[in-house]
Every structure is written in structure tokens, then in C-alpha cells.
Amino acid sequence: MTDAALEVNNQTNRDFFAFARERRFNDMISRYETDMKRYAYWLAGDRHIAEDLVQEALLRAWRSFDKLQSIDSAKGWLLTILRRENARRFERYRPQEASIPLDELKAREASYDTSTEAFVLRRAIDNLPEEYRVPLVKQVVEGYSQKEIAGQIGISSAGVGTRLFRAKQKLRDTLVA
């Protein structure tokens, strides 16, 4: 066989494998696309953002399709890619810097809510056990993330989550009573 014939044969094989890969990918997508769209909408809460998430996830899935070890695990693999793509959306988000002068912000902070509801809420927060009050105040008032709070008070992030949940539950019970 001549070099030209070998090259044509190799090109034909590459085309065949590329076609087979594309067909397997399309079959997989047609099977799980509805689940992906439903999950993306659940994550994003907006149809347009969900469509973008699915498109980005499909692009990533296509690029790494050869890494999929078993077609039986395709659904979980695709949904994991989708979930991570949603997380990337927040990594890329950078809030705009406020155009309000710093002096005005300080003036706004000086106001103190004297309503009855605020008084009752402050008292309920003050009556929480310290182990629940500290993480709650750090998250709600000071704006720290669960991970940052964990580092500050020396417990795991899951422990902070549990304490926040219990603190909110105790507040709810106190305020409803």
C-alpha cells in the first residue's frame, strides 16, 4: 500500500471514530437532556440561566467525553458537570462597587431600629446560648460565610451549619411563642 493510500485509510478511520464518538454523545444527551434542564432550572431558578448552564455543561461534557468510564454512570456524570458549572457562575460573579460615599454609609449605620419587632428580635438573639448566637451574628450581621466562621471559632464548617440551623430554629420557636 502506498503512503497516499495509507493516509486516506487513516483519515477514513479517524472520521469513523469521530462519527461514532459524536453519535454516542448525542444518544447520551438525548436520553438525559430533560433531566439536565430540570436540574439546571432547579439550581438557577431562571429559565434563561438554566439554558445557559446546560449549554456550558454540554460543552464541558463533550470536551471530556473520553474520560467517561461507563455509560451507566452518564447521568450522574452530566449532573455533576452541571452542578459545578453552576458553582463557576458564582465564582465569576463580582458585585459592582457601590457609588455611595463612605461617609453616607456610616451615617446610615448610625440609625438604630427602635420598633417593637426589632426589640423583640434583639432580645431573642441575646437570649440564645452563646454557641448558637455567635455563629448567627457573624453570618447575618457581619456577613461572614460558613467557612469563615468555622475558621474563626475553631470548629468544622458542618458544625457551624448545624449551629446556624439550630439557632434559627430556636429563634423561630421563641418568636412564634
N, CA, C and O of each residue as an XYZ file, in Angstrom:
708
protein
N       0.840     -1.174      0.000
C       0.000      0.000      0.000
C       0.887      1.240      0.000
O       1.901      1.279      0.697
N       0.515      2.242     -0.770
C       1.316      3.454     -0.875
C       1.027      4.375      0.304
O       0.058      4.198      1.042
N       1.894      5.350      0.450
C       1.722      6.315      1.536
C       0.410      7.078      1.390
O      -0.256      7.359      2.386
N       0.042      7.408      0.185
C      -1.204      8.138     -0.055
C      -2.405      7.276      0.330
O      -3.364      7.767      0.925
N      -2.346      5.996     -0.011
C      -3.448      5.095      0.321
C      -3.547      4.903      1.833
O      -4.646      4.845      2.385
N      -2.385      4.805      2.505
C      -2.396      4.687      3.966
C      -2.988      5.934      4.623
O      -3.743      5.841      5.591
N      -2.634      7.097      4.081
C      -3.153      8.345      4.634
C      -4.665      8.422      4.466
O      -5.362      8.856      5.383
N      -5.183      8.013      3.323
C      -6.626      8.006      3.092
C      -7.299      7.024      4.044
O      -8.356      7.314      4.604
N      -6.675      5.851      4.222
C      -7.216      4.844      5.138
C      -7.237      5.371      6.569
O      -8.227      5.187      7.278
N      -6.160      6.025      7.003
C      -6.099      6.601      8.353
C      -7.141      7.694      8.538
O      -7.777      7.779      9.589
N      -7.317      8.532      7.513
C      -8.319      9.592      7.585
C      -9.719      8.997      7.687
O     -10.560      9.497      8.434
N      -9.963      7.935      6.938
C     -11.266      7.260      6.982
C     -11.525      6.695      8.376
O     -12.634      6.809      8.898
N     -10.509      6.090      8.974
C     -10.648      5.557     10.332
C     -10.923      6.670     11.344
O     -11.775      6.517     12.219
N     -10.209      7.781     11.228
C     -10.419      8.915     12.137
C     -11.839      9.451     11.991
O     -12.508      9.745     12.982
N     -12.290      9.573     10.747
C     -13.657     10.049     10.504
C     -14.676      9.101     11.114
O     -15.660      9.538     11.710
N     -14.444      7.813     10.965
C     -15.365      6.817     11.501
C     -15.439      6.907     13.023
O     -16.528      6.900     13.598
N     -14.270      6.993     13.675
C     -14.247      7.068     15.137
C     -14.850      8.379     15.638
O     -15.529      8.399     16.665
N     -14.603      9.469     14.919
C     -15.190     10.752     15.300
C     -16.711     10.689     15.171
O     -17.437     11.194     16.028
N     -17.185     10.064     14.091
C     -18.626      9.923     13.893
C     -19.234      9.054     14.992
O     -20.293      9.381     15.529
N     -18.569      7.949     15.328
C     -19.073      7.046     16.371
C     -19.095      7.749     17.728
O     -20.042      7.581     18.497
N     -18.065      8.530     18.024
C     -18.000      9.284     19.286
C     -19.145     10.288     19.356
O     -19.825     10.400     20.376
N     -19.351     11.015     18.261
C     -20.415     12.008     18.219
C     -21.784     11.352     18.374
O     -22.661     11.887     19.052
N     -21.959     10.205     17.751
C     -23.241      9.511     17.846
C     -23.505      9.024     19.278
O     -24.622      9.152     19.779
N     -22.466      8.461     19.944
C     -22.627      8.018     21.334
C     -22.963      9.202     22.244
O     -23.811      9.096     23.129
N     -22.291     10.321     22.015
C     -22.545     11.515     22.819
C     -23.974     12.000     22.605
O     -24.678     12.289     23.572
N     -24.407     12.090     21.362
C     -25.762     12.559     21.058
C     -26.823     11.624     21.642
O     -27.855     12.083     22.132
N     -26.569     10.316     21.590
C     -27.509      9.357     22.187
C     -27.615      9.589     23.698
O     -28.706      9.565     24.268
N     -26.474      9.810     24.324
C     -26.459     10.047     25.763
C     -27.214     11.340     26.099
O     -27.999     11.374     27.047
N     -26.980     12.374     25.340
C     -27.625     13.664     25.599
C     -29.127     13.566     25.379
O     -29.905     14.110     26.163
N     -29.540     12.882     24.326
C     -30.978     12.774     24.082
C     -31.673     12.032     25.222
O     -32.851     12.263     25.492
N     -30.945     11.149     25.883
C     -31.507     10.395     26.999
C     -31.612     11.247     28.272
O     -32.555     11.078     29.045
N     -30.661     12.157     28.499
C     -30.589     12.864     29.781
C     -30.804     14.381     29.687
O     -30.712     15.071     30.702
N     -31.081     14.898     28.522
C     -31.204     16.345     28.363
C     -32.353     16.920     29.203
O     -32.203     17.984     29.804
N     -33.474     16.239     29.247
C     -34.609     16.719     30.040
C     -34.253     16.784     31.523
O     -34.600     17.749     32.204
N     -33.565     15.763     32.022
C     -33.138     15.764     33.421
C     -32.167     16.914     33.686
O     -32.227     17.559     34.733
N     -31.280     17.162     32.738
C     -30.317     18.255     32.900
C     -31.034     19.602     32.949
O     -30.712     20.450     33.781
N     -31.995     19.795     32.067
C     -32.723     21.070     32.043
C     -33.518     21.267     33.325
O     -33.552     22.365     33.880
N     -34.151     20.208     33.789
C     -34.932     20.293     35.021
C     -34.016     20.635     36.202
O     -34.352     21.498     37.013
N     -32.877     19.974     36.302
C     -31.932     20.210     37.391
C     -31.349     21.622     37.300
O     -31.194     22.297     38.317
N     -31.029     22.064     36.088
C     -30.475     23.409     35.905
C     -31.488     24.466     36.330
O     -31.126     25.460     36.960
N     -32.752     24.253     35.987
C     -33.784     25.212     36.393
C     -33.930     25.226     37.913
O     -34.119     26.282     38.516
N     -33.842     24.047     38.524
C     -33.924     23.968     39.978
C     -32.751     24.720     40.616
O     -32.925     25.395     41.631
N     -31.561     24.606     40.025
C     -30.385     25.288     40.567
C     -30.469     26.802     40.380
O     -30.184     27.568     41.301
N     -30.863     27.220     39.182
C     -30.789     28.638     38.833
C     -32.063     29.403     39.153
O     -32.005     30.582     39.503
N     -33.212     28.748     39.038
C     -34.469     29.429     39.272
C     -34.888     30.344     38.134
O     -35.869     31.077     38.263
N     -34.167     30.315     37.030
C     -34.462     31.152     35.876
C     -34.247     30.325     34.612
O     -33.216     29.671     34.459
N     -35.221     30.358     33.712
C     -35.174     29.502     32.524
C     -33.984     29.835     31.625
O     -33.328     28.931     31.106
N     -33.705     31.118     31.438
C     -32.616     31.513     30.547
C     -31.247     31.134     31.118
O     -30.374     30.655     30.395
N     -31.078     31.350     32.389
C     -29.815     30.965     33.036
C     -29.673     29.448     32.992
O     -28.579     28.932     32.764
N     -30.777     28.732     33.211
C     -30.744     27.268     33.170
C     -30.316     26.775     31.783
O     -29.527     25.837     31.675
N     -30.832     27.400     30.732
C     -30.438     27.004     29.377
C     -28.950     27.244     29.150
O     -28.267     26.413     28.550
N     -28.450     28.378     29.630
C     -27.011     28.664     29.510
C     -26.182     27.637     30.271
O     -25.155     27.169     29.780
N     -26.637     27.289     31.474
C     -25.917     26.293     32.269
C     -25.850     24.953     31.549
O     -24.804     24.304     31.534
N     -26.967     24.540     30.952
C     -26.989     23.262     30.235
C     -26.026     23.314     29.051
O     -25.293     22.355     28.810
N     -26.022     24.420     28.314
C     -25.124     24.538     27.165
C     -23.657     24.473     27.594
O     -22.852     23.777     26.976
N     -23.323     25.201     28.652
C     -21.938     25.176     29.146
C     -21.558     23.783     29.642
O     -20.444     23.317     29.404
N     -22.478     23.126     30.324
C     -22.207     21.775     30.829
C     -22.029     20.790     29.677
O     -21.162     19.919     29.738
N     -22.835     20.920     28.637
C     -22.696     20.025     27.480
C     -21.364     20.244     26.779
O     -20.734     19.290     26.323
N     -20.939     21.485     26.694
C     -19.638     21.772     26.085
C     -18.512     21.118     26.892
O     -17.605     20.508     26.325
N     -18.578     21.250     28.200
C     -17.555     20.603     29.046
C     -17.633     19.088     28.948
O     -16.609     18.405     28.939
N     -18.849     18.569     28.877
C     -19.019     17.111     28.755
C     -18.434     16.612     27.435
O     -17.789     15.564     27.398
N     -18.653     17.349     26.363
C     -18.106     16.943     25.061
C     -16.586     16.911     25.096
O     -15.960     15.984     24.582
N     -15.997     17.936     25.710
C     -14.535     18.015     25.773
C     -13.933     16.856     26.572
O     -12.828     16.401     26.274
N     -14.652     16.387     27.573
C     -14.096     15.321     28.418
C     -14.865     14.011     28.271
O     -14.819     13.161     29.161
N     -15.566     13.846     27.160
C     -16.384     12.656     26.941
C     -15.554     11.374     26.982
O     -16.040     10.328     27.412
N     -14.314     11.458     26.538
C     -13.450     10.273     26.540
C     -13.097      9.818     27.955
O     -12.688      8.674     28.155
N     -13.254     10.700     28.927
C     -12.951     10.350     30.319
C     -14.092      9.608     31.005
O     -13.906      9.037     32.080
N     -15.274      9.614     30.386
C     -16.412      8.890     30.947
C     -16.111      7.401     30.848
O     -15.955      6.859     29.753
N     -16.032      6.748     31.997
C     -15.604      5.360     32.023
C     -16.722      4.387     31.703
O     -16.483      3.342     31.097
N     -17.934      4.719     32.101
C     -19.054      3.812     31.865
C     -20.284      4.621     31.498
O     -20.625      5.594     32.172
N     -20.937      4.219     30.440
C     -22.144      4.924     30.012
C     -23.247      4.786     31.053
O     -24.186      5.582     31.067
N     -23.145      3.779     31.930
C     -24.126      3.591     33.005
C     -24.087      4.728     34.025
O     -25.083      5.003     34.694
N     -22.946      5.378     34.140
C     -22.817      6.479     35.100
C     -22.945      7.844     34.432
O     -22.586      8.862     35.024
N     -23.449      7.869     33.219
C     -23.509      9.110     32.442
C     -24.397     10.169     33.093
O     -24.034     11.345     33.113
N     -25.544      9.776     33.619
C     -26.465     10.757     34.192
C     -25.812     11.477     35.374
O     -25.832     12.706     35.438
N     -25.244     10.732     36.291
C     -24.573     11.351     37.433
C     -23.410     12.216     37.005
O     -23.177     13.283     37.573
N     -22.674     11.756     35.998
C     -21.531     12.495     35.458
C     -21.998     13.818     34.879
O     -21.391     14.856     35.145
N     -23.059     13.800     34.096
C     -23.584     15.024     33.482
C     -24.130     15.993     34.527
O     -23.901     17.199     34.438
N     -24.842     15.473     35.505
C     -25.407     16.349     36.533
C     -24.319     16.947     37.420
O     -24.460     18.070     37.906
N     -23.240     16.203     37.631
C     -22.110     16.741     38.385
C     -21.459     17.884     37.611
O     -21.125     18.917     38.191
N     -21.279     17.703     36.313
C     -20.719     18.771     35.480
C     -21.623     19.999     35.539
O     -21.144     21.128     35.644
N     -22.919     19.771     35.470
C     -23.893     20.865     35.524
C     -23.826     21.599     36.863
O     -23.828     22.829     36.901
N     -23.769     20.846     37.954
C     -23.692     21.451     39.290
C     -22.414     22.286     39.430
O     -22.441     23.383     39.989
N     -21.310     21.765     38.922
C     -20.043     22.505     39.009
C     -20.058     23.742     38.110
O     -19.467     24.767     38.448
N     -20.724     23.642     36.983
C     -20.853     24.802     36.104
C     -21.673     25.891     36.799
O     -21.370     27.078     36.670
N     -22.692     25.493     37.522
C     -23.474     26.462     38.291
C     -22.595     27.120     39.354
O     -22.697     28.327     39.574
N     -21.742     26.353     40.007
C     -20.843     26.924     41.018
C     -19.870     27.913     40.373
O     -19.552     28.946     40.962
N     -19.399     27.599     39.166
C     -18.498     28.517     38.457
C     -19.174     29.854     38.174
O     -18.518     30.895     38.136
N     -20.465     29.817     37.979
C     -21.222     31.046     37.723
C     -21.052     32.011     38.886
O     -20.948     33.219     38.672
N     -21.023     31.507     40.095
C     -20.872     32.369     41.266
C     -19.421     32.748     41.503
O     -19.143     33.806     42.067
N     -18.492     31.900     41.080
C     -17.076     32.260     41.195
C     -16.761     33.443     40.290
O     -15.951     34.302     40.637
N     -17.406     33.479     39.130
C     -17.154     34.552     38.172
C     -17.869     35.844     38.560
O     -17.493     36.919     38.090
N     -18.893     35.757     39.410
C     -19.683     36.931     39.773
C     -18.883     37.870     40.662
O     -18.366     37.470     41.706
N     -18.790     39.091     40.246
C     -18.128     40.119     41.046
C     -19.115     41.262     41.235
O     -19.463     41.938     40.267
N     -19.570     41.491     42.457
C     -20.537     42.570     42.669
C     -19.939     43.920     42.282
O     -18.737     44.146     42.422
N     -20.789     44.798     41.799
C     -20.326     46.134     41.440
C     -20.023     46.934     42.701
O     -20.684     46.796     43.731
N     -19.021     47.757     42.585
C     -18.659     48.602     43.706
C     -19.697     49.707     43.836
O     -20.111     50.303     42.841
N     -20.107     49.970     45.048
C     -21.143     50.979     45.287
C     -20.586     52.371     45.020
O     -19.415     52.652     45.275
N     -21.442     53.222     44.507
C     -21.030     54.605     44.237
C     -21.380     55.529     45.402
O     -21.226     56.746     45.300
N     -21.850     54.956     46.501
C     -22.230     55.749     47.674
C     -20.965     56.115     48.455
O     -20.158     55.238     48.764
N     -20.788     57.375     48.771
C     -19.603     57.772     49.544
C     -19.579     57.084     50.908
O     -20.625     56.799     51.491
N     -18.383     56.824     51.403
C     -18.197     56.119     52.659
C     -18.847     56.861     53.831
O     -19.358     56.225     54.753
N     -18.834     58.184     53.805
C     -19.437     58.973     54.886
C     -20.934     58.712     54.993
O     -21.476     58.645     56.096
N     -21.608     58.565     53.845
C     -23.048     58.300     53.859
C     -23.352     56.932     54.447
O     -24.345     56.769     55.156
N     -22.511     55.953     54.163
C     -22.722     54.613     54.704
C     -22.643     54.637     56.223
O     -23.453     54.010     56.905
N     -21.680     55.350     56.738
C     -21.543     55.445     58.188
C     -22.766     56.126     58.795
O     -23.222     55.740     59.872
N     -23.286     57.119     58.121
C     -24.468     57.810     58.623
C     -25.668     56.864     58.641
O     -26.493     56.919     59.554
N     -25.761     56.017     57.653
C     -26.872     55.063     57.602
C     -26.761     54.038     58.723
O     -27.771     53.624     59.293
N     -25.526     53.627     59.042
C     -25.331     52.632     60.093
C     -25.698     53.185     61.466
O     -26.056     52.424     62.365
N     -25.612     54.486     61.631
C     -25.859     55.090     62.940
C     -27.326     54.986     63.348
O     -27.644     55.035     64.536
N     -28.207     54.845     62.384
C     -29.621     54.737     62.743
C     -29.860     53.406     63.457
O     -29.279     52.378     63.113
N     -30.712     53.461     64.433
C     -30.978     52.302     65.268
C     -32.465     52.046     65.241
O     -33.258     52.929     65.565
N     -32.849     50.840     64.857
C     -34.259     50.491     64.748
C     -34.847     50.350     66.147
O     -34.436     49.486     66.922
N     -35.803     51.202     66.458
C     -36.416     51.183     67.793
C     -37.816     50.580     67.778
O     -38.566     50.723     68.743
N     -38.163     49.918     66.700
C     -39.501     49.323     66.628
C     -39.615     48.160     67.609
O     -38.614     47.591     68.045
N     -40.832     47.831     67.937
C     -41.098     46.740     68.867
C     -40.572     45.418     68.317
O     -40.016     44.606     69.057
N     -40.752     45.209     67.010
C     -40.289     43.966     66.390
C     -38.772     43.814     66.513
O     -38.262     42.735     66.815
N     -38.063     44.926     66.271
C     -36.605     44.885     66.381
C     -36.176     44.610     67.817
O     -35.230     43.858     68.051
N     -36.864     45.212     68.769
C     -36.555     44.994     70.179
C     -36.750     43.518     70.545
O     -35.893     42.915     71.191
N     -37.871     42.952     70.131
C     -38.170     41.549     70.423
C     -37.122     40.637     69.774
O     -36.666     39.675     70.391
N     -36.745     40.942     68.536
C     -35.744     40.128     67.832
C     -34.382     40.217     68.524
O     -33.713     39.202     68.718
N     -33.971     41.445     68.897
C     -32.681     41.593     69.599
C     -32.673     40.825     70.911
O     -31.688     40.167     71.246
N     -33.761     40.908     71.647
C     -33.855     40.190     72.920
C     -33.789     38.679     72.686
O     -33.116     37.969     73.433
N     -34.475     38.187     71.664
C     -34.456     36.752     71.368
C     -33.046     36.299     70.980
O     -32.608     35.219     71.377
N     -32.347     37.113     70.214
C     -30.967     36.770     69.832
C     -30.066     36.787     71.058
O     -29.232     35.898     71.232
N     -30.230     37.792     71.904
C     -29.416     37.882     73.127
C     -29.658     36.694     74.064
O     -28.754     36.291     74.797
N     -30.852     36.141     74.043
C     -31.181     35.015     74.924
C     -30.726     33.664     74.375
O     -30.817     32.652     75.071
N     -30.235     33.640     73.129
C     -29.717     32.379     72.586
C     -28.457     31.971     73.335
O     -27.695     32.836     73.767
N     -28.222     30.679     73.498
C     -26.936     30.256     74.067
C     -25.794     30.761     73.182
O     -25.941     30.857     71.963
N     -24.672     31.078     73.798
C     -23.544     31.674     73.071
C     -23.105     30.818     71.880
O     -22.749     31.360     70.834
N     -23.128     29.489     72.025
C     -22.672     28.618     70.938
C     -23.534     28.766     69.684
O     -23.076     28.457     68.584
N     -24.771     29.233     69.834
C     -25.649     29.466     68.687
C     -25.655     30.937     68.280
O     -25.730     31.254     67.093
N     -25.576     31.835     69.263
C     -25.644     33.268     68.998
C     -24.447     33.752     68.172
O     -24.618     34.508     67.216
N     -23.251     33.324     68.536
C     -22.042     33.823     67.878
C     -22.039     33.507     66.373
O     -21.845     34.423     65.574
N     -22.247     32.253     65.958
C     -22.252     31.997     64.516
C     -23.379     32.735     63.776
O     -23.199     33.175     62.641
N     -24.537     32.862     64.430
C     -25.672     33.534     63.794
C     -25.356     35.007     63.553
O     -25.598     35.522     62.461
N     -24.821     35.683     64.555
C     -24.488     37.104     64.417
C     -23.388     37.290     63.382
O     -23.431     38.225     62.582
N     -22.402     36.396     63.400
C     -21.313     36.504     62.425
C     -21.820     36.345     60.996
O     -21.314     37.000     60.086
N     -22.810     35.486     60.789
C     -23.321     35.289     59.439
C     -24.290     36.392     59.030
O     -24.133     37.005     57.974
N     -25.284     36.641     59.862
C     -26.369     37.543     59.474
C     -25.955     39.016     59.579
O     -26.247     39.806     58.681
N     -25.290     39.380     60.651
C     -24.954     40.782     60.870
C     -23.618     41.146     60.224
O     -23.516     42.152     59.522
N     -22.599     40.325     60.465
C     -21.267     40.649     59.988
C     -20.993     40.163     58.572
O     -20.037     40.617     57.944
N     -21.812     39.250     58.055
C     -21.711     38.834     56.658
C     -20.658     37.785     56.351
O     -20.264     37.639     55.194
N     -20.191     37.050     57.353
C     -19.191     36.014     57.111
C     -19.838     34.760     56.531
O     -21.006     34.473     56.790
N     -19.062     34.023     55.747
C     -19.547     32.750     55.206
C     -19.392     31.672     56.273
O     -18.703     31.859     57.276
N     -20.038     30.556     56.035
C     -19.980     29.430     56.972
C     -18.528     28.977     57.161
O     -18.112     28.665     58.277
N     -17.775     28.944     56.083
C     -16.377     28.507     56.144
C     -15.525     29.491     56.951
O     -14.666     29.081     57.731
N     -15.769     30.789     56.757
C     -15.018     31.801     57.504
C     -15.332     31.733     58.998
O     -14.440     31.872     59.836
N     -16.586     31.521     59.316
C     -16.982     31.409     60.725
C     -16.299     30.202     61.359
O     -15.819     30.270     62.490
N     -16.262     29.101     60.620
C     -15.621     27.884     61.143
C     -14.168     28.163     61.509
O     -13.694     27.729     62.559
N     -13.463     28.886     60.646
C     -12.071     29.224     60.929
C     -11.917     30.136     62.140
O     -10.948     30.028     62.891
N     -12.873     31.027     62.318
C     -12.790     31.981     63.426
C     -13.079     31.354     64.777
O     -12.429     31.684     65.769
N     -14.057     30.446     64.821
C     -14.412     29.897     66.139
C     -13.825     28.504     66.375
O     -14.009     27.922     67.444
N     -13.121     27.973     65.376
C     -12.376     26.737     65.581
C     -13.185     25.454     65.547
O     -12.861     24.501     66.255
N     -14.229     25.416     64.738
C     -14.974     24.164     64.547
C     -15.116     23.923     63.046
O     -14.747     24.771     62.234
N     -15.649     22.770     62.693
C     -15.799     22.451     61.274
C     -16.918     23.273     60.644
O     -17.792     23.797     61.336
N     -16.873     23.373     59.323
C     -17.908     24.084     58.588
C     -19.267     23.422     58.795
O     -20.287     24.103     58.903
N     -19.275     22.101     58.848
C     -20.529     21.375     59.102
C     -21.057     21.705     60.499
O     -22.265     21.834     60.695
N     -20.152     21.840     61.464
C     -20.556     22.209     62.817
C     -21.183     23.590     62.860
O     -22.155     23.818     63.581
N     -20.622     24.513     62.084
C     -21.198     25.855     62.006
C     -22.590     25.782     61.390
O     -23.520     26.439     61.858
N     -22.729     24.977     60.336
C     -24.036     24.821     59.695
C     -25.078     24.292     60.662
O     -26.219     24.754     60.672
N     -24.684     23.324     61.472
C     -25.604     22.765     62.465
C     -25.999     23.828     63.487
O     -27.170     23.949     63.847
N     -25.024     24.590     63.947
C     -25.314     25.625     64.941
C     -26.204     26.727     64.360
O     -27.090     27.243     65.042
N     -25.960     27.082     63.098
C     -26.809     28.093     62.461
C     -28.242     27.588     62.325
O     -29.196     28.320     62.588
N     -28.380     26.343     61.918
C     -29.711     25.757     61.778
C     -30.437     25.765     63.122
O     -31.599     26.161     63.207
N     -29.741     25.324     64.167
C     -30.364     25.268     65.489
C     -30.673     26.659     66.031
O     -31.695     26.863     66.686
N     -29.787     27.616     65.755
C     -30.027     28.983     66.213
C     -31.283     29.548     65.559
O     -32.115     30.158     66.232
N     -31.420     29.349     64.265
C     -32.604     29.847     63.562
C     -33.862     29.130     64.039
O     -34.929     29.735     64.156
N     -33.726     27.850     64.310
C     -34.863     27.076     64.805
C     -35.296     27.605     66.181
O     -36.488     27.786     66.428
N     -34.332     27.852     67.069
C     -34.644     28.370     68.397
C     -35.258     29.769     68.308
O     -36.189     30.091     69.047
N     -34.733     30.598     67.401
C     -35.317     31.926     67.214
C     -36.758     31.825     66.734
O     -37.642     32.520     67.237
N     -36.983     30.959     65.763
C     -38.327     30.761     65.231
C     -39.286     30.328     66.344
O     -40.396     30.847     66.468
N     -38.831     29.367     67.145
C     -39.679     28.864     68.247
C     -39.966     29.977     69.258
O     -41.086     30.096     69.755
N     -38.955     30.783     69.557
C     -39.114     31.866     70.525
C     -40.056     32.944     69.999
O     -40.915     33.432     70.733
N     -39.899     33.313     68.742
C     -40.688     34.397     68.172
C     -42.139     33.983     67.889
O     -43.040     34.821     67.917
N     -42.359     32.707     67.622
C     -43.723     32.239     67.365
C     -44.507     32.125     68.671
O     -45.717     32.349     68.706
N     -43.796     31.773     69.742
C     -44.470     31.561     71.038
C     -45.035     32.821     71.606
O     -45.628     32.800     72.685
